[in-house]
Amino acid sequence: MRRVRDRRHRDPDIRTLPAEPGLVALPGQRLRAAHPRIAILVANAGIFSATRQTTPEGHDRVLAVNHLSPFVLIETLQPALIAAAPARIVVVGSSTSDKARIDPHDLELTRHWGMVRAYSQSKLAVMITTFGWADRLRPYGVTANVVHPGAVATGLVRAPGMIGLAWRLMAPWLRTEAQGADTPLHVALAPALARTTGRYFKDRAIAEPNRLAGDRALARAVWNVTERLVQQ
């Protein structure tokens, strides 16, 4: 007996985009043109650098990849997400944001750059703006949440010397990439979370975010500075 494939269930069309703001907007526009309805957007961009580097636009590269790029992508794909509502945005954050501090007037860390500070502040910034997207898109039926995938054995840390060596030595005790994808996929697909928005997840459960993420005045400042940076 010949098996007939149910055409209603198609393989997912998975697209990847480069993770720097100047390189994200145009591909995002092309993606929106090709797919005017996008039901799930997972923003999983991350870089950890031992030295301060800048993008062609002059932005700190860690901030650009971890924070500015997801912001630009969500902004660009808003119409497609709203058209597919109920739709979901899942931004991959980091537990390093839990105790991070943030200066909205120096997101680029031009004065006191440090590799841990740059990474943790960028992840707190993307959390704050993701919660901002949650508030703005809630009326349209689009949710936006942040997830911590756990410590995953990826190529995130490629720094030379002791830092890179330590990361490679820890790899056998870290989560696999499949394990790291579990919480992001859960938040993106679980029926019970269809209306859950503006939350932070760890190991499939809602977690308490950095208290700074709930500071409305700070959130407005971070949002406004982010908008200004991505327009440069």
VOGU-3710 file (C-alpha; in Angstrom, 3 decimals, decimal comma):
1> mrrvrdrrhr> 0,000/0,000/0,000  1,481/3,311/-1,047  1,896/5,896/1,689  0,660/9,340/0,772  2,273/12,277/2,507  -0,128/14,720/4,145  0,679/17,993/2,388  -0,764/20,004/5,248  2,361/19,193/7,273  5,309/20,661/5,468
11> dpdirtlpae> 8,911/20,697/6,536  9,743/24,001/8,229  11,370/26,674/6,114  14,318/27,678/8,292  16,258/30,816/7,370  19,370/32,278/8,993  20,404/35,923/8,865  23,772/37,560/9,622  23,820/39,034/13,121  24,997/42,611/12,765
21> pglvalpgqr> 22,518/45,476/12,496  23,754/46,855/9,209  23,522/43,367/7,692  20,181/42,352/9,201  17,744/45,008/7,990  17,960/44,277/4,252  17,804/40,462/4,536  14,980/40,963/7,035  13,080/43,014/4,461  13,657/40,319/1,860
31> lraahpriai> 12,498/37,668/4,303  9,347/39,656/5,028  8,685/40,083/1,320  9,070/36,351/0,714  7,126/35,399/3,851  4,492/38,035/4,673  3,279/35,853/7,561  5,794/34,672/10,184  4,339/32,789/13,133  7,544/32,133/15,100
41> lvanagifsa> 10,712/34,195/15,271  13,630/32,886/17,342  16,443/35,413/17,735  19,518/33,443/18,731  22,530/35,678/18,240  25,493/35,771/20,554  29,136/36,717/20,567  31,680/36,857/23,381  34,883/38,739/22,658  38,098/39,145/24,640
51> trqttpeghd> 38,791/42,519/23,024  36,649/45,445/21,982  35,944/45,394/18,266  33,692/47,604/16,178  31,340/46,925/13,280  31,558/48,820/9,967  28,916/51,165/11,411  31,206/51,880/14,365  29,202/49,995/17,004  30,727/47,776/19,655
61> rvlavnhlsp> 30,512/44,339/18,041  29,250/42,540/21,165  26,413/45,037/21,568  25,671/44,931/17,845  25,333/41,164/17,623  23,706/40,444/20,982  21,339/43,381/21,230  21,053/45,688/18,224  20,617/42,903/15,651  17,624/41,241/17,365
71> fvlietlqpa> 16,059/44,672/17,835  16,420/45,512/14,128  15,134/42,092/13,064  12,025/42,279/15,250  11,370/45,831/14,097  11,704/44,809/10,444  9,497/41,727/10,762  6,719/43,321/12,831  4,195/43,392/9,953  4,767/39,712/9,137
81> liaaapariv> 4,436/38,702/12,790  1,238/40,698/13,251  -0,177/39,215/10,053  0,424/35,703/11,420  -0,980/36,393/14,901  -1,106/34,658/17,243  2,656/34,725/16,721  5,641/34,329/19,027  9,025/35,990/19,422  11,649/34,113/21,435
91> vvgsstsdka> 14,916/35,887/22,177  17,800/33,816/23,501  19,304/35,661/26,451  21,748/34,636/29,148  21,858/34,185/32,902  24,767/36,635/32,871  22,066/39,309/32,660  20,697/38,294/36,066  23,109/40,440/38,051  24,271/42,756/35,284
101> ridphdlelt> 24,277/46,522/35,500  23,442/48,788/32,595  24,180/52,364/31,656  21,725/53,438/28,941  23,939/56,383/28,109  26,940/54,145/27,455  25,571/50,958/25,910  28,674/50,900/23,708  30,897/50,868/26,821  33,259/53,386/25,290
111> rhwgmvrays> 34,613/54,296/28,727  34,853/51,063/30,714  34,736/48,124/28,306  35,324/44,645/29,698  34,538/41,311/28,062  32,221/40,058/30,826  30,605/43,446/31,328  30,038/43,919/27,590  28,396/40,515/27,225  26,220/40,717/30,337
121> qsklavmitt> 25,101/44,311/29,654  24,200/43,437/26,047  22,082/40,518/27,240  20,327/42,701/29,814  19,700/45,303/27,114  18,115/42,746/24,789  15,966/41,492/27,675  14,746/45,007/28,438  13,822/45,745/24,821  12,216/42,319/24,367
131> fgwadrlrpy> 9,925/43,119/27,281  9,302/46,415/25,519  8,271/44,560/22,371  5,977/42,415/24,515  4,119/45,511/25,693  3,940/47,048/22,220  2,844/43,901/20,383  0,467/42,477/22,984  -2,584/44,206/21,431  -1,816/42,510/18,105
141> gvtanvvhpg> -1,611/38,983/19,505  2,186/38,695/19,297  4,103/37,479/22,350  7,763/38,173/23,145  9,784/36,273/25,740  13,421/35,791/26,730  14,995/32,412/27,443  18,246/31,309/29,032  19,295/28,093/27,253  21,799/27,061/29,909
151> avatglvrap> 25,553/26,746/29,461  25,855/25,123/26,039  28,979/23,714/24,397  28,956/25,949/21,318  31,570/28,086/19,617  30,440/31,180/21,536  33,831/31,665/23,218  36,570/31,648/20,616  39,010/33,839/22,478  42,673/32,823/22,383
161> gmiglawrlm> 44,729/31,991/25,440  43,428/30,837/28,801  39,840/32,002/28,251  39,346/29,931/25,127  41,208/26,983/26,645  39,032/27,035/29,768  35,868/27,056/27,638  37,070/24,090/25,596  37,992/22,147/28,734  34,535/22,726/30,204
171> apwlrteaqg> 32,758/21,559/27,046  32,245/17,915/28,131  30,281/19,107/31,185  28,139/21,652/29,332  24,814/21,053/27,630  24,710/19,808/24,083  23,261/22,057/21,409  20,110/19,911/21,344  19,726/20,289/25,104  20,305/24,017/24,792
181> adtplhvala> 17,507/24,244/22,226  14,973/22,631/24,544  13,762/25,727/26,417  13,703/28,037/23,375  11,648/25,472/21,456  9,354/24,915/24,411  8,607/28,629/24,711  8,143/28,874/20,935  5,791/25,900/20,608  4,074/24,960/23,882
191> palarttgry> 0,282/25,462/23,550  0,075/26,480/27,223  2,301/29,490/26,534  0,300/30,880/23,625  -0,589/34,038/25,562  2,421/34,254/27,877  4,456/37,351/27,115  7,103/39,564/28,673  8,607/36,711/30,692  12,029/35,187/31,308
201> fkdraiaepn> 12,446/31,408/31,157  15,010/28,945/32,454  14,647/25,183/32,063  11,107/25,631/30,688  9,989/27,532/33,810  9,341/31,226/34,344  12,279/32,776/36,195  12,782/36,076/37,979  14,629/38,543/35,736  17,087/41,191/36,807
211> rlagdralar> 15,091/43,773/38,791  16,441/46,482/36,464  14,363/44,958/33,675  11,265/46,132/35,534  12,421/49,738/35,887  10,119/51,638/33,514  12,233/54,783/33,321  15,376/52,761/32,638  13,538/50,699/30,026  12,443/53,844/28,181
221> avwnvterlv> 16,008/55,145/28,214  17,439/51,861/26,885  14,760/51,731/24,178  15,373/55,317/23,065  19,148/54,897/22,926  18,762/51,617/21,032  16,543/53,284/18,442  19,111/56,022/17,996  21,973/53,559/17,592  20,256/51,412/14,970
231> qq> 19,431/54,518/12,934  23,060/55,574/12,723
//
